[in-house]
Amino acid sequence: MAHLYNLEHDIQDVSNNGYYHNMKFKATAETHGLHIEKHAKYGWTVTTLTPEAETWIKATLGEAGIHASRLQIEGGSKGGSTKSTNRSIKYVCTCCGTIIRATREVNVTCAYCRELFEKA
């Protein structure tokens, strides 16, 4: 949602062809209930909820709330590899070709073209 906010307000919040979050992303995200820390390789991308945001979500939506996560692998054995199973669904804007992924069926409209994304 921080990216959507920045898009709507013409704030460029990524650098290097969209691969790294910059300080503008961090600023927007932190004003909307997230805590952002810098990752050495990917910029301002280590994201957690602030205690206040977590309390608000639980009070508003109940304990089930919102489930958002990203597989994070710490450490690992030298020389070995750990692979995650990608269970996301790929969607493509039929107008501009923008690709998004979701972990469940979604009904999303492209902010640029106002066209529905279709399952690829």
MARKE-964771 format. One record per residue: z, x, y of N, C-alpha, C in turn. Coordinates in pm, whole numbers, plus 32768, in hexadecimal, padded with zeros to 4 digits. Layout:
REM residues N
> n.c3; n.c1; n.c2; ca.c3; ca.c1; ca.c2; c.c3; c.c1; c.c2
> Z; X; Y; Z; X; Y; Z; X; Y
...
This chain:
REM residues 120
> n.c3; n.c1; n.c2; ca.c3; ca.c1; ca.c2; c.c3; c.c1; c.c2
> 8000; 8052; 7F89; 8000; 8000; 8000; 8000; 8057; 807E
> 8038; 80CE; 8076; 8034; 8128; 80EA; 7FA3; 814C; 810A
> 7F53; 8164; 80A3; 7EC6; 8182; 80BA; 7E7E; 810B; 80FB
> 7E9B; 8092; 80CD; 7E5D; 801C; 8107; 7E84; 800C; 819A
> 7F04; 801F; 81B8; 7F33; 8018; 8242; 7EE8; 807D; 8299
> 7EDD; 80F9; 8268; 7E99; 8160; 82B4; 7E04; 8142; 82C4
> 7DC7; 810C; 825E; 7D3A; 80E6; 8266; 7D24; 807D; 82D3
> 7D7A; 8019; 82D4; 7D6E; 7FAD; 8337; 7D89; 7FDD; 83C5
> 7DD2; 804C; 83D5; 7DF4; 8081; 845A; 7DA8; 8102; 847B
> 7D3B; 811B; 8430; 7CE6; 8191; 8447; 7D35; 8214; 844A
> 7D91; 8223; 83EC; 7DE1; 829D; 83E0; 7DB1; 82E7; 8363
> 7D7D; 8360; 8375; 7D50; 83B0; 8303; 7DCA; 83F1; 82C2
> 7DEC; 83C3; 8249; 7E68; 83F0; 820A; 7E53; 844C; 8192
> 7DD8; 8479; 817D; 7DBB; 84D8; 8113; 7D63; 8546; 814B
> 7D65; 85B9; 810B; 7D12; 8628; 8136; 7CC7; 865F; 80BD
> 7C70; 86BF; 80D7; 7C24; 8702; 806E; 7BDC; 869D; 8014
> 7B87; 864E; 804F; 7B36; 85EA; 8007; 7B8B; 8581; 7FC0
> 7BFE; 8562; 7FF7; 7C50; 84F8; 7FBF; 7CAA; 8520; 7F4D
> 7CBA; 85A0; 7F32; 7D0B; 85CD; 7EC2; 7D9E; 85E1; 7EE3
> 7DBF; 85FA; 7F62; 7E48; 861D; 7F86; 7E7E; 85C1; 7FF2
> 7EF6; 858B; 7FDC; 7F38; 853D; 8045; 7F64; 859C; 80B4
> 7F52; 8570; 8130; 7F7E; 85C3; 819F; 7FFD; 858A; 81DE
> 8025; 85C5; 824E; 80A1; 859C; 8291; 8098; 850D; 82C7
> 801F; 84DE; 82E5; 800F; 8454; 8316; 802E; 83F1; 82A7
> 8005; 8412; 822B; 802A; 83BE; 81B9; 80C2; 83BC; 81A9
> 80FF; 8431; 81AD; 8191; 843E; 819F; 81D7; 83E8; 8208
> 81AB; 83F0; 8286; 81EB; 83A5; 82F2; 81E2; 830F; 82DC
> 816B; 82DE; 82B8; 815A; 824F; 82A0; 81AC; 8221; 8228
> 81A4; 826A; 81BB; 81EC; 8245; 8142; 8283; 8241; 815A
> 82B6; 82A2; 81A4; 8346; 82A6; 81BC; 8375; 8239; 821C
> 831C; 8206; 8271; 8344; 8196; 82C6; 833D; 8111; 827C
> 8308; 8114; 8202; 82FC; 809B; 81B1; 834E; 80A1; 8130
> 83B9; 80EE; 812F; 8417; 80EA; 80C0; 8402; 814E; 8050
> 83AF; 81B2; 8067; 839B; 8218; 8000; 83D3; 829D; 802F
> 83F8; 82F0; 7FCF; 8422; 8379; 7FEB; 83B5; 83D2; 7FB2
> 837F; 842C; 8004; 830F; 8480; 7FDA; 8338; 8512; 7FE0
> 831A; 855A; 7F73; 8330; 85EA; 7F70; 82AC; 8630; 7F53
> 82A5; 86AE; 7F79; 8229; 86FA; 7F68; 821F; 8737; 7EDE
> 81AA; 8724; 7EA0; 8189; 8763; 7E21; 8135; 87DF; 7E43
> 814F; 884D; 7E03; 810C; 88CA; 7E25; 8073; 88C1; 7E1A
> 8043; 8873; 7DBB; 7FB4; 886C; 7DA3; 7F72; 87F4; 7DE6
> 7FB9; 8781; 7DF0; 7F7A; 8706; 7E1C; 7FAA; 86D2; 7EA2
> 7FF6; 871F; 7EEC; 8023; 86F5; 7F70; 8096; 8691; 7F6A
> 809E; 863A; 7FCE; 810C; 85DA; 7FDD; 80F7; 8565; 7F7E
> 8118; 857A; 7EFE; 80F8; 8516; 7E99; 816B; 84EF; 7E3D
> 81D9; 8539; 7E3E; 824B; 8517; 7DE9; 8294; 84A3; 7E2C
> 8286; 842D; 7DF3; 82AF; 83B2; 7E36; 831D; 8369; 7DE8
> 8388; 8345; 7E2F; 83F4; 82F4; 7DF6; 841C; 828C; 7E5D
> 845B; 8221; 7E2D; 848F; 81BC; 7E88; 850D; 81EF; 7ECC
> 8520; 81C9; 7F49; 85A0; 81E5; 7F8A; 8607; 8185; 7F4D
> 8686; 81A5; 7F53; 86EC; 8149; 7F20; 86E4; 80BF; 7F63
> 86C6; 80BD; 7FE4; 86BB; 803E; 802D; 8647; 7FEB; 7FF9
> 85D6; 802A; 7FDF; 8561; 7FE1; 7FAA; 857D; 7FAC; 7F1E
> 85BE; 7FFC; 7ECC; 85E0; 7FD0; 7E44; 863F; 7F59; 7E48
> 86A2; 7F5E; 7EA0; 8700; 7EEE; 7EAF; 86B6; 7E71; 7EDD
> 865B; 7E7E; 7F3D; 860F; 7E0C; 7F6F; 85B8; 7DCE; 7F01
> 8575; 7E23; 7EB3; 8520; 7DF0; 7E47; 8573; 7DA4; 7DE0
> 85E4; 7DDC; 7DB9; 8639; 7D99; 7D56; 8671; 7D16; 7D8D
> 8697; 7D14; 7E0C; 86CD; 7C9A; 7E49; 8661; 7C30; 7E5A
> 85E8; 7C5A; 7E77; 857A; 7BFD; 7E92; 8535; 7BCF; 7E12
> 851C; 7C2B; 7DB6; 84CE; 7C0C; 7D3F; 8520; 7C06; 7CBF
> 859E; 7C2A; 7CC6; 85F1; 7C2E; 7C4E; 85E8; 7CB5; 7C0A
> 8634; 7CC5; 7BA3; 863B; 7D46; 7B5D; 85B4; 7D6C; 7B20
> 8562; 7D09; 7AF7; 84E0; 7D28; 7ABD; 8487; 7D6A; 7B26
> 848C; 7D37; 7BA2; 844A; 7D73; 7C15; 83BC; 7D9F; 7BFE
> 839E; 7E12; 7C32; 8319; 7E4D; 7C28; 8323; 7EC8; 7BCE
> 82C3; 7ED5; 7B74; 82C0; 7F4B; 7B1D; 8247; 7F9D; 7B41
> 825D; 8010; 7B7D; 81F2; 806D; 7B9E; 821E; 80F6; 7B71
> 81CA; 8137; 7B25; 81F0; 81BC; 7AF7; 8173; 820F; 7ADC
> 818A; 828F; 7AD7; 8121; 82ED; 7AB5; 815D; 834D; 7A51
> 8116; 8368; 79E6; 8148; 83C5; 7982; 815B; 844D; 79C1
> 81D2; 8482; 79B4; 81EE; 8506; 79EB; 8225; 855C; 797B
> 81E4; 85CC; 7964; 820D; 8625; 78F7; 824B; 86A0; 7935
> 82C6; 86BA; 7912; 830E; 872E; 7944; 8309; 879C; 78DB
> 82F3; 8814; 7907; 82FB; 8888; 78AD; 828D; 8888; 7845
> 82B3; 887B; 77C8; 8253; 8883; 775B; 825C; 890C; 771C
> 8228; 8919; 76A3; 8230; 899A; 765F; 81BA; 89F2; 7687
> 81D1; 8A73; 768B; 8169; 8AD1; 76B2; 80F7; 8ACC; 764C
> 807F; 8ABD; 7681; 800A; 8ABD; 762A; 7FEB; 8A34; 75EF
> 8047; 89D6; 75F6; 802E; 8951; 75BF; 7FF8; 88F4; 7628
> 7FCD; 8881; 7600; 7F9E; 881F; 7662; 7FD8; 8797; 763F
> 7FF3; 874A; 76A5; 8024; 86C3; 7693; 7FC1; 8667; 76D8
> 7F8E; 8605; 768F; 7F2D; 85AA; 76C9; 7F69; 851E; 76CE
> 7F45; 84D7; 773B; 7F71; 844E; 7747; 7EFC; 83F3; 7722
> 7F1C; 837C; 76F4; 7EB7; 831A; 76D4; 7E9A; 82C8; 7751
> 7E1C; 82C7; 777A; 7DF5; 827B; 77F0; 7DE0; 81E9; 77C8
> 7E34; 8191; 77FA; 7E29; 8103; 77DA; 7DF9; 80B3; 7852
> 7DC3; 80F7; 78B5; 7D99; 80B0; 792D; 7D0F; 8071; 791B
> 7CF7; 800C; 796C; 7C79; 7FC5; 796D; 7C2E; 7FF2; 79E9
> 7BB0; 8016; 79D8; 7B5E; 8045; 7A47; 7B16; 7FCE; 7A87
> 7B1B; 7FC8; 7B0C; 7AD5; 7F62; 7B5A; 7A7C; 7FA7; 7BC0
> 7A05; 7F6D; 7BDA; 79A6; 7FA7; 7C38; 797B; 7F3D; 7C9D
> 7974; 7F64; 7D1D; 793E; 7F0B; 7D84; 78A7; 7F05; 7D6F
> 7871; 7E8D; 7D63; 77E2; 7E7C; 7D49; 778D; 7EA0; 7DC1
> 77CB; 7EAC; 7E36; 7780; 7ECA; 7EB0; 777D; 7F61; 7ECC
> 77F2; 7FA0; 7ED9; 77F7; 802D; 7F03; 7813; 808F; 7E91
> 783A; 805C; 7E1B; 7853; 80B3; 7DA9; 78DD; 80EF; 7DA2
> 7938; 80C9; 7DFB; 79C1; 80FB; 7DF7; 7A01; 80D5; 7D71
> 7A4C; 8132; 7D38; 7A8C; 811E; 7CB6; 7B22; 8116; 7CC8
> 7B61; 80B5; 7C86; 7BF3; 80AE; 7C7F; 7C1A; 809B; 7BEE
> 7C97; 80B6; 7BCF; 7CCB; 80A1; 7B48; 7D4C; 8051; 7B51
> 7D63; 7FFD; 7AED; 7DDC; 7FAC; 7AE7; 7E0B; 7FA8; 7A57
> 7E8C; 7F91; 7A45; 7EC3; 7F8E; 79BE; 7EC3; 7F01; 7984
> 7E93; 7EA1; 79D1; 7E85; 7E18; 79A0; 7E12; 7DD6; 79E9
> 7DED; 7D5F; 79BE; 7D82; 7D14; 79FF; 7DA8; 7CFA; 7A91
> 7D4A; 7D14; 7AEF; 7D63; 7CFE; 7B7C; 7CED; 7CB5; 7BBC
> 7D07; 7C7A; 7C2E; 7CA1; 7C39; 7C7E; 7CA8; 7C7A; 7D07
> 7C50; 7CDD; 7D1F; 7C58; 7D31; 7D96; 7BD5; 7D2B; 7DE3
> 7BE2; 7D27; 7E68; 7B6E; 7D29; 7EC0; 7B68; 7DAF; 7F08
> 7AF0; 7DE8; 7F13; 7ADC; 7E67; 7F58; 7AF4; 7E53; 7FED
> 7B49; 7EA7; 8027; 7B68; 7E9D; 80B6; 7AF0; 7EC0; 810D
> 7A95; 7F11; 80D9; 7A1F; 7F39; 8127; 79B4; 7ECD; 8126
> 7996; 7E98; 80AF; 7923; 7E3F; 809E; 7946; 7DAB; 8094
> 79C6; 7D8F; 807A; 79F4; 7D06; 8064; 79B7; 7CC8; 7FE7
> 7994; 7D1E; 7F86; 795C; 7CF1; 7F06; 79C7; 7D03; 7E9A
> 79C2; 7CB0; 7E32; 7A20; 7CBD; 7DC3; 79FD; 7D36; 7D6D
> 7A64; 7D7A; 7D3F; 7A50; 7DE5; 7CDC; 7A34; 7DA4; 7C55
> 79DD; 7DE3; 7C07; 79BF; 7DB2; 7B81; 79E9; 7E1A; 7B1B
> 7A11; 7DE8; 7AA4; 7A38; 7E43; 7A38; 79C0; 7E96; 7A0E
> 79D6; 7F18; 79FE; 7968; 7F71; 79D7; 796D; 7F8B; 7941
